Amino acid sequence: MADDTDLRARIASLIDEEHRLRSALAAGEISAAEEHERLKAAEVELDQAWDLLRQRRAKREYGEDPASAEVRDSGTVEGYLS
C-alpha cells in the first residue's frame, strides 16, 4: 500500500502526464483519438489516487488505520456526484 507521500507523487506524475498528452496533441505528435484514450485512462487513475488519499486522511482523522484504505474500482470513483 502506498503512503500519502507516494500518492501525492503519483498524483503529480499523472497531472504531468495530462499536460504532456495535451502538448503532444497540440504539436501533432499524437492523434486526437490517442490523446483522448490515454487522457481518459490517466484521469481515471488520477481520480482513484485522489479518492485513496481522501480515504486515508479520513481514516486517520477518525482514529482508524489509514493503511486499511483501498483503491476503489473505476466505476465507483467515476460515478461520484459532485
N, C-alpha and C positions, 0 to 999 in steps of 0.2 A: 504494500500500500504506500502510495506517495504521501509525503508530508506536505504541509502548507507551502513551504519554500519551493518544493518540486512542482506543486500545482501552479503556483504563480509563475514559475519559469516556463512551464508548458503553455500557460495562457499567453504569455508574452510571445512565445515562439509561434503560436497559432495566429496571433494578431499580425506578426511579421509576415507569415505565410499569406494571409489575406492580402496584405499590401503588395507582396511580390506578385501574386496572381493578377491583381488589378493592373500593376505596372506592365507585366508581361503581355496582357491583353492590349493595353494601350500602345505598346511597342510593336504589336503584330507578331509576337513570338509564339502565342498560343491562340487557338480559335475561341470564339465566344462560348461554344458548346463545352470545350475542355475547361475553360475558366469557370463556367457555371457548375460543372460536375465537381471539380476539385474544390471550389469555394464552398459548395454545399456540404461536402464531407468535412472540411475544416470548421465550418460553422457549427455542425452537429457536435463535433469533438470539443469545440470551444464551449458550447452550452453545457455539455456534460462535465467539463472541468470546472466551470463556474458553479454548477449545481453541487458538485462534490465538495468544493471549497466552502460553500454556504452550509452544507450539511455538517462538515467538520466544525465550523465555527459555532453552529447552533448546539451541537452536542457538547462542545467544550463549555459554552455558556451555561448549559443546564446540568453540568457535572457528569456528563456521560463521556465515554471514551471516544475521542474523535476518530481513532483508528477503526471503529466499527462502522463508519460511514462507507457506503458502497456506491460505485458508479451505477447510475440508473440507465436503463435502456433508452435508446434514442426516441422511441415512441412516447415514453413518459416525459422526458425532458422537452421534447419539441411540442408536446401537447399542452404545456402550461399556458394559462391565460394571463395576460398582463393585467 
